[in-house]
Amino acid sequence: MSDIPALPCYLDGEFSNTRDAKVSVLDRGFIFGDGVYEVVPAYAGRPFRFQEHMDRLDRSLGEMRIPNPMDRTAWRGLVDKLIAAYAKHVDRKPEDTNQLVYIQVTRGVAWRDHVMVPGLKPTVFAMVNRLYIYTPEERAKGLMCVTADDFRWKKAHIKSTSLAGAVLSRQMSADVGGSETIMFRDGWLSEAAASNVWVVKDGVVLGSPRDNLVLEGIRYGLLEQLCSRADIPFQLRRVSREEVLAADEILLSSATKEVIACTVLDGKPVGNGRPGPIYEKLFSGYQQAKLQGT
């Protein structure tokens, strides 16, 4: 336990730290992965696209038939307290820190049985950590990725804590020194292990449709807005493996990656092997959105 950082966290009404907080071994999140989660980035002490994250949390909880244990005001208060606690932990002002707030809600504690036990009190856990920002040098180089078949379940739209599939797929890229695994289901693009994937061809940004096979990242709506502002055509439709392999640019988006270019896929350069002009426009727009808090 000594190597686990004692970062601020919250568990079922009590604030403590990640070294001391304890969850029951019969919690269904531990036994079954029976829960959902969100990861909210905070820039300069301000949660980014907080309402959109809460909307998705509501959707995931609804799909899992877990009652939301807090209203929006309570969730925002919890996130703000963790942001302030982290700033105090590192002895900096909240506005001088970029953070990630992880939120998890499980069905609660019950004797092991696959059936959903009614009336359980959901377990609420949240923790905060530093948000790593890619350096300009890393962004200029882009990421190396690999491809794989999407072998996960067909309810990918739920941000479930059952992440064995994502762990296995991400490890495929880690094993060869890569940063992400881009997945295909029956020859069609779905998403990456921990990112949404965007394909650029002839100046058009293409993404997988919003359905049960893809987790709709919070950046789905944001990238659509950024494309609109920059007069970049944006389409959500089925994208074939062949289109991905022939892309001019491939972009990844997530709370931690923001938007970043994949420049090498399966050992071959994407486009000219460097981040392209669409990436540059979307990254610039993303930074403006962060400053505006939108």
N, C-alpha and C positions, 0 to 999 in steps of 0.2 A: 504493500500500500504506500510505502514511502515515496515511490516514484510517481504517484498520482498527484497532480497539482491540486492544491486546496483553493479552487476557484469558487466564487459565489454561486450558490444554487438555491433552489426552492423545492420543497417536497411536502405536499399535503398540508399547506398552511404555515410551514416553518421555513425560515431562511437559515441556511447553514453553509457548508462548503462541500465540494465534490469528494473530499476525502472522508468526511464523517457521515454523509447522508446514507441511509439504509432503506432498502425496499424489501418487502416480504418475499420469501422464496416461493410463495404461492400466488404472487401477483400474476395475473394472466398475461401481462406483458412479458414477464420472464419465462413463463411456461410455454405460451403459445405464440408470442409476438402479437398478442391480441390488443393492438393499440395503434394510434396514429401520431404523427409528429409534424412540426413545422420548424423551419430555420429562418429567423428574421434577421437580416443584416441591419446594422445601425452605423450610420456615418456621422461623425462629429456629434455623437451622443443622441442622434435622432433616428428612430426606427424608419426604415425605408419601405414604402408600400405596405404599411402595416394593415390597412383595411383589406387589401387583396390577400394577404396571408391569412387573415382571420376568416375571410370568405371561403378560402380553400380548406381551412381547418373545419369549418362548419360542414362543408361538403363531405370531407373524409369521415368525420364523426357520424354524419347521417347515414352514409353508406355502411358503416360498421355497426350502426344501431347502438352507439354509445352516446348518452346525453352529454351536451356541452356543460361542463361544471361551472363555467364563468360567463358573464356577459362581456361585451366589448370593453366597457370601462374598467372592469376588473383585470382583464387581460392586459390592457394598456398600462394600468398601474403596476402590474407585476413586471412587465418588460422594462418600464422606466426605472423601477427599483433595482433590478439586476444591472442595468446599464450604469446607474450611479454607484452601485456596490463594486462593480469591476473597476471603474475609474478610481475609486478610493483604494482598492486593492493594489493597483499599480501606481498609486500616488500621482494621478494626473487629473486634470479637469475632464469632465465628460465630453466636452466639445473637442478635446484633443485626442480622442480615442475612436477607433473603428472596431466594431464588435460584432459577434454572432450570438444571437440568443436562440438557444435550442429549447423547444417546447414539446413535451410528450404527454399524451393522455392515454391511459390504458383502461380496460374495462373494470379493473379492480382486483381484489383478493377473493379467491374462492377455492374450494377443493377442486382438484384437477378433473375436469369433465369437458368434453368438446362442446357440449350444449351451452349456449349463452345463458348464464344464470341471471335471472331478472332481479332488478332492485339493488345491484351492487353500487357502491360508491366509487366513482372513477378515481384512479390514482393520477395526480397531477405533479409532473416534474418539469423543472426548467433550469437551465444553466447558461452561463455566459462565458465567452472566451474571446480572445483576440481574433479579428478578421484579418487574414493574410491578404495583402494586396500584391498582385504580380508586379514585378519591377518593369521599367521600360525596356530593359534588355530582354527579359523573358517574353514580353509581348511582341517585341520586334522579331523574335525567333519563331514564336508560335509553338503549338503543342504537337507531339507525335502521338498518333492514335492507331488502334487496330480495329478490325471488324470481327463480328461474331454473330451467330444466330441467336435470336432472342428466345431463350428457353424459360422465361419467367411466366407467372400466371397471367390470366386475361383480365385482371382488374387493376391494371397499372395506374389507373386514374386515381386510386386511393393512395394517399401518402402514408402507407402502412409501415409499422416498425418491423414487419416481417421482411427483412432485406437480404436473406440468404442469396437470392438470385443476383442482386446487385453486387454483393460482396464477391461472389464467384466470377461474375463478368468483369468487374473492375480489376480483379487479380490477374486476369488474362493479359491486360495491358501492363500492369506492374511487373509481371514476370519478364517482360522484354524491354523494360525501361520506358514504357509509354505512360501517357497521362490520362487516357480514357479509352473505353471500348464502345464503339458505335455498333448498334445492334439492328438486325433485320429479322422480320417475321414473314416467312413465306416470300422472301425476295423484296419486301417493302421496308423502307426505313421506319423504325419506331423511335428509339431515343438512345442515349448513351447510359452507361451504368449510373451516373450521378449528374447528368446534364441533359438538356434538350439540344437537339441538333438542327442546324439550319444550313441549307444548301443554296449557294449562289450560282446562277447560270444566266449569262447574257444580261446581267444587271438586275435580275429578279431574285428575291429572297423567297425560298420555298421551305415549308415546314410541314410536319406530319399533322393531320387533322386532329381536332379535339375529340377524342373518343376514349373508350375504356382500355385501349392498348398503349396509351401514352399518359404520363403524368403531366398535366398542364402546368408547366412552370409559371411562376409569377411573371417571368420575363416574356411569356407569350404575348400578353397584352402590351407590355412595355415596348417590345421590339416592333410590334405592329404600329404603335404610336410613333416610335422613332423613325420607322420607314416612311410613314405618312408625312412627317415633318420634313424629311429629306427628299421627298418625291421619289422614293425607291419603291417599285412594285413589290407587293407582298401577297403570297398565296399560301393557303393551307390546303394540301391535297396529298394523296398517296405519292410518294417519291420512291422510285425504283432504285435497287442497288446500282444498276448501271448509271443512273443519273448522278448518284453520289460519287461514284468512282470517276466520272467525267466532269465533276464540278469545277468551276472557276475558283470558288472559295468554299470552305466549310467552316462554319462557326459553331461554337458551343456556348451555351448560356446556363447560368445557375446563380444562386445567391453568392457563392464563393468565387466563381469565375467571372461574374458579371457577364461580359461577352468577350470571347477570345477566339483567335483563329487556330484551326487545326491545319498545319502546313505539311505534315507528312502522314500518310495513311497507308498502312500495311507496307511500310518501307519505301513508298513512292511519293514524290512531291505532289501536293495539291496545287493546281495551277502552276505558277512559277516558283512555288516553294516558299513564298513569303506572304505575310498578311496583305490582303488586297484592299482596294479602295472602298468597297462596301463595308468591310470590317472597320476601316478607319473612320468612316462617317458614323457608323452605329456606336462605336466606342466613344467618339467625341460627344454624340448625343446622350449617351448613357451618363457621362460625367456631368453634363449640364443638368440632367434629371436628378442626379444625386444632390447637386448644389441647390436645386429648387425644391428638393424633398418630394418629388412627384414620381 
